[in-house]
Amino acid sequence: MNLDPQIAETIVDNLKGVINHEINLFDTTGTIIASTDRARIGTTHEGARLAAETQQPVPIDSEHQFKGARHGINVPVMFQDAAVAVIGITGERAEVEPFGNVIKKMTEILIRENWDHVEQYDRRVRIANLASILKLRHHDESLAAYYASLLQIDLDIPRIVLVGCARAEGDDAPDYNDLYAMLHARFQSFRTSFFAFLERDICMFIDARDEHRLPSLVEGISDDAERVLGHPLIFGAGRPAPYGSVYWRSYDEACRALEWLAFKDDDKLMRFEDMALGLIISSVSQDSALQLVNHVFAGLSEREIEEYQEIFEAYVRHNGSIVHCAEELYLHKNTLQNRLNKIAAKTGYNPRDLADHTVLTIAFMLHSYYGKGTNHGDPRTR
């Protein structure tokens, strides 16, 4: 392990307040890479090199002289049973030698903490790379297997993919990194599951045996997000995929479920198999959707479509009851019937007719799902 100079400087900065002596941090060749005396950085000392080589403290005093070295003591810093650096304390031997072991232990702790941080970051990057591969229908399976082996992740078990994002206004995605520590803590009990932050989404690969725990997991993560980011998270869940090469199916289903949930705006978790009419609506291409929308609403303005949709949806909610629908909309029942007749006259589809009702249901839903602003009056779009 080679100690990064920036890390070495941080270590020296942390140590210099402990004792009132000059501190030098050497690499294993005996070259100073960080020091309280910056003028000494880059100089080489044989005593430090010898300490690294023998893994034993090397004092420097009148009896133990090394060219260019000042009095003090050089102590090897150990990590994973190897000397990775040498810490030097300048001063009279009798005065600084008692500090040697303390400074050595402190340095080793700081190096271990930094190593753990680097290891965690590397693992996070590798998991993100693996997730980015697994979500693709056509992917390099050998590369996926390589990352999985590094991470000790078994890709031969069924997993459910969840995709989550913030329920927030605007195009700017929140910084999910603020949630990483919380998600990492929650996943400690999901031993065979993993998660990654991908672009604007959070992607989770959950062992199918833990499917019953999904509602509580989603609830907890969403609450964390609302507290930390100011926005709750919503999640779409795909169906279980039996092994890694087809996890992409569950990912695609999760994305569709998430889009449908964002459209419906009525919960925190949507499973693909529970999308009901959403399974059909989300499968219709935008071109086909606009063909139907422009046919049914030809010549109508956006304001008229919104007005008719409000009446139609209230009519549906009350299962065709004119009395209850009129009460909700604060209309006289004759006025409501006139407006239902107007929908039939303007669109050619009567809300009271079951066959026409189905067409109107799908047309209104597609219009909302794919957005507004279509030129309904231009026959070239029909």
C-alpha positions as CSV (number, residue, x, y, z in Angstrom):
1,M,0.0,0.0,0.0
2,N,1.4,3.4,-1.0
3,L,0.3,6.3,1.2
4,D,-1.2,9.1,-0.7
5,P,0.6,12.4,0.0
6,Q,-2.7,14.3,0.6
7,I,-3.7,11.6,3.2
8,A,-0.2,11.9,4.7
9,E,-0.6,15.6,5.1
10,T,-4.0,15.2,6.8
11,I,-2.4,12.7,9.2
12,V,0.4,15.1,10.1
13,D,-2.2,17.9,10.6
14,N,-4.1,15.7,13.0
15,L,-1.0,14.8,14.9
16,K,0.8,18.1,15.2
17,G,-1.5,19.3,18.0
18,V,-0.8,16.3,20.1
19,I,2.9,17.0,20.9
20,N,5.0,20.1,20.7
21,H,7.6,18.6,18.4
22,E,8.3,18.5,14.6
23,I,6.6,15.6,12.9
24,N,7.6,14.0,9.6
25,L,5.8,11.3,7.7
26,F,8.0,9.2,5.5
27,D,7.1,6.7,2.8
28,T,8.8,3.3,2.8
29,T,11.8,4.6,0.8
30,G,12.6,7.1,3.6
31,T,11.4,10.1,1.7
32,I,9.4,12.7,3.6
33,I,5.9,13.1,2.1
34,A,4.4,15.3,4.8
35,S,5.9,17.4,7.5
36,T,5.2,20.1,10.0
37,D,8.2,21.7,8.3
38,R,7.1,21.9,4.7
39,A,10.7,22.7,3.6
40,R,11.7,19.2,4.4
41,I,9.2,17.5,2.1
42,G,10.9,15.5,-0.6
43,T,14.2,14.9,1.4
44,T,15.3,11.4,2.1
45,H,16.7,9.9,5.3
46,E,18.3,6.5,5.8
47,G,17.0,6.1,9.3
48,A,13.4,6.2,8.2
49,R,14.2,3.7,5.3
50,L,15.8,1.4,7.8
51,A,12.8,1.6,10.2
52,A,10.5,0.6,7.3
53,E,12.8,-2.2,6.2
54,T,13.3,-3.7,9.7
55,Q,9.8,-2.8,11.0
56,Q,11.6,-1.6,14.2
57,P,12.0,1.8,15.7
58,V,15.2,3.6,14.8
59,P,16.5,6.2,17.2
60,I,18.7,9.0,16.0
61,D,21.1,10.5,18.6
62,S,24.7,11.0,19.2
63,E,25.3,7.3,19.1
64,H,23.1,6.6,16.1
65,Q,23.9,9.1,13.4
66,F,22.4,9.2,9.8
67,K,23.5,11.7,7.2
68,G,21.2,14.7,7.1
69,A,19.0,13.4,9.9
70,R,18.1,15.3,13.0
71,H,17.9,13.9,16.5
72,G,14.7,12.1,17.3
73,I,13.1,8.7,16.6
74,N,11.6,7.0,13.5
75,V,8.8,4.5,14.1
76,P,7.4,2.2,11.5
77,V,3.7,2.4,10.8
78,M,2.1,-1.0,10.3
79,F,-1.0,-1.9,8.3
80,Q,-2.1,-5.4,7.4
81,D,1.2,-6.8,8.8
82,A,3.4,-4.6,6.6
83,A,5.2,-1.3,7.1
84,V,3.4,1.3,5.0
85,A,5.1,4.4,6.3
86,V,7.4,5.8,9.0
87,I,6.5,8.5,11.5
88,G,9.4,10.6,12.7
89,I,9.5,12.9,15.8
90,T,12.3,15.4,16.0
91,G,13.9,16.2,19.3
92,E,16.2,14.8,22.0
93,R,15.7,11.0,22.1
94,A,15.0,10.9,25.8
95,E,12.3,13.5,25.4
96,V,10.5,12.2,22.2
97,E,11.0,8.4,22.6
98,P,8.0,8.0,25.0
99,F,5.7,9.6,22.4
100,G,6.8,7.1,19.7
101,N,4.4,4.3,20.3
102,V,1.4,6.7,21.0
103,I,2.0,8.5,17.7
104,K,2.5,5.2,15.9
105,K,-0.9,3.9,17.1
106,M,-2.6,7.2,16.3
107,T,-1.2,7.1,12.8
108,E,-2.2,3.5,12.2
109,I,-5.8,4.3,13.3
110,L,-5.9,7.3,10.9
111,I,-4.6,5.1,8.1
112,R,-7.1,2.4,8.8
113,E,-10.0,4.8,8.9
114,N,-8.9,6.3,5.6
115,W,-8.5,2.8,4.1
116,D,-12.0,1.9,5.3
117,H,-13.3,5.0,3.6
118,V,-11.5,4.2,0.4
119,E,-12.8,0.6,0.5
120,Q,-16.3,1.8,1.0
121,Y,-16.1,4.2,-1.8
122,D,-14.6,1.6,-4.2
123,R,-17.4,-0.9,-3.2
124,R,-20.0,1.8,-3.8
125,V,-18.6,2.5,-7.3
126,R,-18.4,-1.2,-8.1
127,I,-22.0,-1.8,-7.1
128,A,-23.1,1.2,-9.2
129,N,-21.2,-0.3,-12.2
130,L,-22.7,-3.7,-11.6
131,A,-26.3,-2.3,-11.3
132,S,-25.7,-0.2,-14.5
133,I,-24.8,-3.4,-16.3
134,L,-27.6,-5.6,-14.9
135,K,-30.4,-3.1,-15.8
136,L,-29.5,-3.4,-19.5
137,R,-31.3,-6.1,-21.7
138,H,-28.1,-6.6,-23.7
139,H,-25.1,-6.5,-21.4
140,D,-21.7,-8.1,-21.0
141,E,-22.4,-11.0,-18.7
142,S,-18.7,-11.7,-18.2
143,L,-18.2,-8.1,-16.9
144,A,-21.2,-8.5,-14.6
145,A,-19.8,-11.7,-13.3
146,Y,-16.4,-10.0,-12.7
147,Y,-18.0,-7.2,-10.6
148,A,-20.2,-9.7,-8.8
149,S,-17.2,-11.8,-7.8
150,L,-15.3,-8.7,-6.5
151,L,-18.3,-7.8,-4.4
152,Q,-19.1,-11.4,-3.4
153,I,-22.7,-11.0,-4.8
154,D,-24.4,-14.2,-5.9
155,L,-26.3,-13.5,-9.2
156,D,-27.9,-16.9,-9.3
157,I,-30.7,-16.1,-6.8
158,P,-34.1,-14.5,-7.7
159,R,-34.3,-10.8,-7.0
160,I,-36.9,-8.1,-7.3
161,V,-35.7,-4.7,-8.6
162,L,-37.1,-1.5,-7.1
163,V,-36.5,1.9,-8.7
164,G,-37.2,5.0,-6.7
165,C,-37.1,8.7,-7.2
166,A,-38.2,11.8,-5.3
167,R,-41.7,13.0,-5.6
168,A,-40.7,16.6,-6.3
169,E,-41.6,19.4,-8.6
170,G,-39.1,20.6,-11.3
171,D,-36.4,18.9,-13.4
172,D,-33.6,19.0,-10.8
173,A,-33.2,15.7,-9.0
174,P,-32.3,15.9,-5.3
175,D,-28.9,14.9,-4.1
176,Y,-29.5,11.3,-3.1
177,N,-25.9,11.1,-1.7
178,D,-27.2,12.6,1.5
179,L,-29.3,9.4,1.9
180,Y,-26.5,6.9,1.4
181,A,-25.5,6.3,5.0
182,M,-29.2,5.8,5.9
183,L,-29.8,3.3,3.1
184,H,-26.6,1.5,3.9
185,A,-27.7,1.1,7.5
186,R,-31.1,-0.2,6.5
187,F,-29.6,-2.7,4.2
188,Q,-27.5,-4.3,6.9
189,S,-30.3,-6.7,7.6
190,F,-30.8,-7.5,3.8
191,R,-27.7,-9.6,3.6
192,T,-28.2,-10.8,0.0
193,S,-29.6,-7.5,-1.4
194,F,-27.8,-4.4,-2.7
195,F,-28.6,-0.9,-3.9
196,A,-27.0,1.8,-6.1
197,F,-27.6,5.4,-7.0
198,L,-28.0,5.6,-10.8
199,E,-28.2,9.0,-12.5
200,R,-31.6,10.4,-11.2
201,D,-32.8,7.2,-9.5
202,I,-32.1,4.8,-6.6
203,C,-32.0,1.2,-7.8
204,M,-32.4,-1.7,-5.4
205,F,-32.0,-5.4,-6.0
206,I,-33.9,-7.2,-3.3
207,D,-33.6,-11.0,-2.6
208,A,-37.0,-12.3,-3.5
209,R,-37.2,-14.2,-0.2
210,D,-37.4,-10.7,1.5
211,E,-40.4,-9.6,-0.7
212,H,-42.7,-9.4,2.4
213,R,-40.4,-6.7,3.8
214,L,-40.7,-4.3,0.9
215,P,-43.5,-2.2,2.2
216,S,-41.7,-1.4,5.5
217,L,-38.4,-0.8,3.7
218,V,-40.0,1.6,1.3
219,E,-41.9,3.4,4.1
220,G,-38.7,3.8,6.1
221,I,-36.6,5.1,3.1
222,S,-39.3,7.5,2.0
223,D,-39.5,8.9,5.5
224,D,-35.7,9.3,5.7
225,A,-35.9,11.2,2.3
226,E,-38.6,13.5,3.4
227,R,-36.7,14.4,6.6
228,V,-33.3,14.8,4.9
229,L,-34.2,16.0,1.4
230,G,-37.6,17.6,2.0
231,H,-39.2,15.2,-0.5
232,P,-40.6,11.7,0.0
233,L,-39.4,8.9,-2.3
234,I,-41.8,6.8,-4.4
235,F,-40.9,3.3,-5.7
236,G,-41.9,1.0,-8.5
237,A,-41.3,-2.7,-8.1
238,G,-40.8,-5.3,-10.8
239,R,-41.6,-9.0,-10.6
240,P,-39.0,-11.5,-9.3
241,A,-36.3,-12.3,-11.9
242,P,-34.7,-15.7,-11.4
243,Y,-31.0,-14.8,-12.1
244,G,-28.7,-11.9,-13.0
245,S,-28.9,-12.1,-16.8
246,V,-32.6,-11.3,-16.7
247,Y,-32.7,-8.8,-13.8
248,W,-33.3,-6.2,-16.6
249,R,-36.8,-7.5,-16.9
250,S,-37.6,-6.7,-13.3
251,Y,-35.8,-3.3,-13.8
252,D,-38.0,-2.4,-16.8
253,E,-41.1,-3.4,-15.0
254,A,-40.1,-1.3,-12.0
255,C,-39.5,1.7,-14.2
256,R,-43.0,1.3,-15.7
257,A,-44.6,0.9,-12.3
258,L,-42.7,4.0,-11.0
259,E,-43.9,6.1,-13.9
260,W,-47.5,4.9,-13.3
261,L,-47.3,5.7,-9.6
262,A,-45.9,9.2,-10.4
263,F,-48.9,9.6,-12.7
264,K,-51.5,8.3,-10.2
265,D,-49.8,10.1,-7.2
266,D,-51.6,7.9,-4.6
267,D,-49.0,5.8,-2.7
268,K,-45.3,5.2,-2.1
269,L,-45.0,1.8,-3.7
270,M,-46.4,0.4,-6.9
271,R,-45.9,-3.2,-7.9
272,F,-45.9,-4.0,-11.6
273,E,-48.5,-6.7,-11.2
274,D,-50.8,-4.2,-9.4
275,M,-50.9,-1.6,-12.1
276,A,-54.2,-2.8,-13.4
277,L,-55.3,-0.5,-16.3
278,G,-51.8,1.0,-16.1
279,L,-50.4,-2.1,-17.6
280,I,-52.3,-1.2,-20.8
281,I,-51.9,2.6,-20.7
282,S,-48.1,2.4,-20.2
283,S,-47.8,-0.1,-23.0
284,V,-49.4,2.2,-25.6
285,S,-46.8,4.1,-27.7
286,Q,-47.1,7.8,-27.6
287,D,-47.9,8.0,-31.3
288,S,-50.7,5.5,-30.9
289,A,-52.0,7.3,-27.8
290,L,-52.1,10.6,-29.6
291,Q,-53.9,9.0,-32.5
292,L,-56.8,8.1,-30.2
293,V,-56.7,11.3,-28.1
294,N,-56.8,13.5,-31.3
295,H,-59.6,11.4,-32.7
296,V,-61.8,11.5,-29.6
297,F,-61.1,15.2,-28.7
298,A,-60.8,16.6,-32.2
299,G,-61.6,20.3,-32.2
300,L,-61.7,20.7,-28.4
301,S,-59.5,23.1,-26.4
302,E,-57.5,22.0,-23.4
303,R,-59.9,23.9,-21.2
304,E,-62.9,22.0,-22.6
305,I,-61.1,18.6,-22.2
306,E,-60.2,19.4,-18.6
307,E,-63.8,20.4,-17.9
308,Y,-65.2,17.3,-19.5
309,Q,-62.7,15.1,-17.7
310,E,-63.7,16.5,-14.3
311,I,-67.3,15.7,-15.0
312,F,-66.6,12.3,-16.5
313,E,-64.3,11.2,-13.6
314,A,-66.9,12.3,-11.0
315,Y,-69.5,10.4,-12.9
316,V,-67.3,7.3,-12.7
317,R,-66.5,7.7,-9.0
318,H,-70.2,7.7,-8.2
319,N,-70.8,4.7,-10.5
320,G,-73.2,6.6,-12.8
321,S,-75.3,8.2,-10.0
322,I,-76.5,11.5,-11.3
323,V,-77.6,12.6,-7.8
324,H,-74.3,12.0,-6.1
325,C,-72.2,13.2,-9.0
326,A,-74.2,16.5,-9.1
327,E,-73.8,16.9,-5.3
328,E,-70.0,16.6,-5.6
329,L,-69.8,19.1,-8.5
330,Y,-72.3,21.5,-6.9
331,L,-74.5,21.2,-10.0
332,H,-78.2,20.8,-10.5
333,K,-78.8,17.2,-11.8
334,N,-80.4,18.6,-15.0
335,T,-77.3,20.7,-15.6
336,L,-75.1,17.6,-15.1
337,Q,-77.2,15.6,-17.5
338,N,-76.9,18.4,-20.1
339,R,-73.1,18.4,-19.7
340,L,-72.9,14.6,-20.1
341,N,-75.0,15.1,-23.3
342,K,-72.5,17.7,-24.4
343,I,-69.6,15.4,-23.9
344,A,-71.4,12.9,-26.1
345,A,-72.2,15.5,-28.8
346,K,-68.7,17.0,-28.8
347,T,-66.7,13.7,-28.8
348,G,-69.2,11.3,-30.4
349,Y,-68.9,9.0,-27.4
350,N,-71.7,8.8,-24.8
351,P,-70.5,8.4,-21.2
352,R,-73.8,6.4,-20.5
353,D,-73.0,3.8,-23.1
354,L,-70.7,1.1,-21.8
355,A,-68.8,0.7,-25.1
356,D,-68.3,4.4,-25.4
357,H,-67.5,4.8,-21.7
358,T,-64.5,2.5,-22.2
359,V,-63.2,4.6,-25.1
360,L,-63.6,7.8,-23.1
361,T,-61.9,6.3,-20.0
362,I,-58.8,5.3,-22.1
363,A,-58.8,8.6,-24.0
364,F,-58.9,10.8,-20.9
365,M,-56.2,8.7,-19.2
366,L,-53.9,8.7,-22.2
367,H,-54.3,12.4,-22.5
368,S,-53.3,12.9,-18.9
369,Y,-50.5,10.3,-19.0
370,Y,-48.7,11.7,-22.1
371,G,-49.3,15.3,-21.2
372,K,-51.3,18.1,-22.7
373,G,-50.9,20.5,-25.5
374,T,-51.7,18.2,-28.4
375,N,-53.2,19.9,-31.4
376,H,-56.6,18.2,-31.3
377,G,-58.1,20.2,-34.1
378,D,-55.4,19.4,-36.8
379,P,-56.7,16.5,-38.9
380,R,-53.1,15.7,-39.9
381,T,-52.5,14.4,-36.4
382,R,-55.5,12.0,-36.5
